[in-house]
Structures are given as structure tokens and as C-alpha cells.
Amino acid sequence: MPKHWVTARYFGMFNKARRDRWVFGDRNSGRYLAKFSWTKIVRHQMVRGTSSVDDPALADYWAERRRKHKPAPAYAREPSGFA
């Protein structure tokens, strides 16, 4: 039994900037699920093995790490299910 209707109803090019036809979404509202492959990879610097936030001798080290940290983008902070 053909299942073409499932593809036609639930999948499409909802995000025009991506030009991806295999996006799951709702045609009536235009809302869609973001794909994991659209998420930018963020690399993190490793913390030194003996470094503890509680060590007062390393206060400058942790202050410097916090200063370098950029705030996360709004889309990463706010999980919403549908984009």
C-alpha cells in the first residue's frame, strides 16, 4: 500500500532558507521541527584537571574563563519543540 500521502501531508520545504524538502511540519500553521543537523557545533576548552571553582587560589583563572564565555544564542536557550 503506497504511503505517498504521508510524505505529501507532513513533509515539505517549510524552511525556505534551507531548501530541504524533508522537514516535518504543519502546513496550516507553517510551524516545523528543526533538524539536529542545523545546529552549529560549539567546541569547548577543557578545564585543567586539578582546577576547582572552590579553590581561592584559582579565582583569577575562573574569572578569566567566565569573561571569555559568550552568552548562548536565544534559540539555544529556549527549547520550544516547534520552530
Backbone as CSV, one residue per row, in Angstrom:
resi,resn,N_x,N_y,N_z,CA_x,CA_y,CA_z,C_x,C_y,C_z
1,MET,0.835,-1.171,0.000,0.000,0.000,0.000,0.893,1.254,0.000
2,PRO,0.738,2.142,-0.970,1.582,3.336,-1.063,1.357,4.300,0.111
3,LYS,2.426,4.917,0.554,2.356,5.866,1.669,2.743,7.277,1.211
4,HIS,2.520,7.597,-0.046,2.892,8.908,-0.571,2.137,10.038,0.119
5,TRP,0.947,9.755,0.591,0.146,10.793,1.250,0.804,11.279,2.544
6,VAL,1.549,10.388,3.223,2.227,10.780,4.457,3.296,11.828,4.137
7,THR,4.081,11.552,3.106,5.113,12.489,2.691,4.500,13.803,2.233
8,ALA,3.437,13.718,1.458,2.800,14.934,0.941,2.170,15.769,2.047
9,ARG,1.663,15.128,3.090,0.977,15.863,4.149,1.907,16.412,5.226
10,TYR,2.891,15.648,5.654,3.689,16.004,6.822,5.098,16.523,6.518
11,PHE,5.616,16.296,5.326,6.974,16.717,4.999,6.946,17.721,3.857
12,GLY,7.885,18.648,3.887,7.962,19.639,2.825,9.094,20.610,3.089
13,MET,9.146,21.661,2.253,10.180,22.675,2.373,9.624,23.824,3.224
14,PHE,9.514,23.578,4.543,8.951,24.576,5.456,9.921,25.712,5.716
15,ASN,11.207,25.424,5.784,12.232,26.446,5.993,12.832,26.763,4.630
16,LYS,12.376,27.832,4.013,12.785,28.171,2.632,14.284,28.456,2.525
17,ALA,14.883,28.970,3.597,16.317,29.275,3.560,17.156,28.005,3.475
18,ARG,16.648,26.885,3.974,17.408,25.633,3.989,17.284,24.852,2.690
19,ARG,16.233,25.049,1.948,15.977,24.316,0.697,16.031,22.802,0.937
20,ASP,15.424,22.367,2.024,15.385,20.963,2.410,13.933,20.504,2.369
21,ARG,13.638,19.511,1.543,12.254,19.046,1.387,11.828,18.076,2.481
22,TRP,12.755,17.568,3.272,12.432,16.562,4.285,12.354,17.162,5.678
23,VAL,11.535,18.192,5.813,11.312,18.844,7.088,9.895,18.498,7.541
24,PHE,9.769,18.026,8.798,8.473,17.642,9.349,7.784,18.890,9.878
25,GLY,6.528,19.106,9.458,5.828,20.293,9.930,4.344,20.270,9.641
26,ASP,3.700,21.382,9.964,2.263,21.557,9.793,2.027,22.590,8.701
27,ARG,1.349,22.202,7.648,1.114,23.108,6.521,0.159,24.245,6.880
28,ASN,-0.778,24.010,7.777,-1.746,25.045,8.129,-1.100,26.196,8.894
29,SER,-0.303,25.882,9.885,0.312,26.926,10.702,1.690,27.345,10.180
30,GLY,2.329,26.491,9.409,3.674,26.783,8.916,4.770,26.447,9.906
31,ARG,4.415,25.899,11.068,5.411,25.538,12.077,6.068,24.221,11.706
32,TYR,7.333,24.060,12.091,8.079,22.858,11.730,9.081,22.525,12.820
33,LEU,9.570,21.294,12.795,10.599,20.848,13.729,11.970,21.139,13.131
34,ALA,12.850,21.741,13.924,14.211,21.999,13.477,14.991,20.686,13.477
35,LYS,15.877,20.539,12.510,16.695,19.336,12.423,17.968,19.502,13.250
36,PHE,18.451,18.403,13.806,19.688,18.443,14.577,20.863,18.883,13.705
37,SER,20.831,18.545,12.432,21.937,18.906,11.546,22.030,20.411,11.323
38,TRP,21.003,21.176,11.661,21.028,22.631,11.526,21.718,23.296,12.711
39,THR,21.984,22.557,13.768,22.588,23.112,14.971,24.089,23.258,14.772
40,LYS,24.596,24.453,15.046,26.017,24.708,14.906,26.784,23.993,16.023
41,ILE,27.915,23.392,15.680,28.742,22.698,16.666,29.590,23.732,17.403
42,VAL,29.562,23.677,18.725,30.342,24.592,19.555,31.385,23.766,20.303
43,ARG,32.652,24.120,20.104,33.747,23.428,20.788,34.051,24.153,22.096
44,HIS,34.424,23.416,23.114,34.700,23.992,24.418,36.136,23.709,24.824
45,GLN,36.737,24.652,25.521,38.086,24.459,26.021,38.013,23.607,27.286
46,MET,38.885,22.619,27.371,38.909,21.741,28.530,39.395,22.494,29.771
47,VAL,38.850,22.138,30.911,39.276,22.697,32.196,40.468,21.881,32.678
48,ARG,41.459,22.567,33.265,42.618,21.850,33.796,42.167,20.828,34.828
49,GLY,42.816,19.690,34.853,42.396,18.562,35.681,42.258,18.841,37.161
50,THR,43.102,19.683,37.721,43.060,19.942,39.160,42.357,21.252,39.500
51,SER,41.749,21.896,38.524,41.110,23.193,38.754,39.732,23.011,39.374
52,SER,39.526,23.680,40.499,38.252,23.624,41.192,37.730,25.043,41.375
53,VAL,36.439,25.213,41.196,35.816,26.520,41.382,35.942,26.961,42.840
54,ASP,36.012,26.005,43.747,36.067,26.302,45.176,37.458,26.691,45.669
55,ASP,38.485,26.543,44.836,39.858,26.854,45.251,40.104,28.366,45.141
56,PRO,40.326,29.069,46.262,40.518,30.522,46.193,41.777,30.925,45.428
57,ALA,42.761,30.058,45.336,43.984,30.376,44.595,43.737,30.448,43.087
58,LEU,42.657,29.843,42.629,42.341,29.831,41.193,41.208,30.797,40.838
59,ALA,40.928,31.764,41.692,39.839,32.716,41.429,40.078,33.479,40.133
60,ASP,41.325,33.884,39.864,41.634,34.614,38.633,41.427,33.735,37.405
61,TYR,41.807,32.465,37.507,41.620,31.517,36.402,40.140,31.402,36.031
62,TRP,39.282,31.222,37.032,37.848,31.058,36.761,37.210,32.373,36.303
63,ALA,37.688,33.501,36.830,37.179,34.799,36.369,37.508,35.008,34.896
64,GLU,38.710,34.619,34.496,39.114,34.744,33.088,38.274,33.841,32.186
65,ARG,38.012,32.624,32.637,37.169,31.713,31.843,35.762,32.271,31.687
66,ARG,35.217,32.813,32.747,33.862,33.376,32.680,33.815,34.620,31.799
67,ARG,34.892,35.395,31.795,34.948,36.599,30.970,34.943,36.243,29.485
68,LYS,35.600,35.151,29.126,35.685,34.729,27.728,34.386,34.125,27.217
69,HIS,33.546,33.680,28.121,32.316,32.982,27.740,31.307,33.940,27.115
70,LYS,30.823,33.600,25.922,29.785,34.393,25.267,28.424,33.829,25.672
71,PRO,27.410,34.663,25.812,26.081,34.136,26.136,25.543,33.284,24.990
72,ALA,24.781,32.265,25.328,24.207,31.378,24.321,23.183,32.133,23.493
73,PRO,23.053,31.790,22.190,22.033,32.441,21.369,20.632,32.126,21.883
74,ALA,19.672,32.967,21.548,18.299,32.837,22.061,17.688,31.495,21.690
75,TYR,17.957,30.994,20.477,17.345,29.735,20.071,17.901,28.553,20.865
76,ALA,19.109,28.680,21.400,19.700,27.592,22.188,19.196,27.611,23.633
77,ARG,18.797,28.767,24.125,18.340,28.889,25.497,16.878,28.492,25.657
78,GLU,16.105,28.582,24.608,14.659,28.452,24.712,14.159,27.237,23.932
79,PRO,14.078,26.054,24.559,13.552,24.893,23.842,12.049,25.055,23.617
80,SER,11.608,24.863,22.376,10.196,25.101,22.101,9.507,23.939,21.377
81,GLY,10.241,22.915,20.969,9.606,21.836,20.223,9.462,22.198,18.761
82,PHE,8.504,23.035,18.448,8.331,23.512,17.077,9.092,24.821,16.918
83,ALA,9.686,24.997,15.732,10.426,26.242,15.474,9.486,27.361,15.084
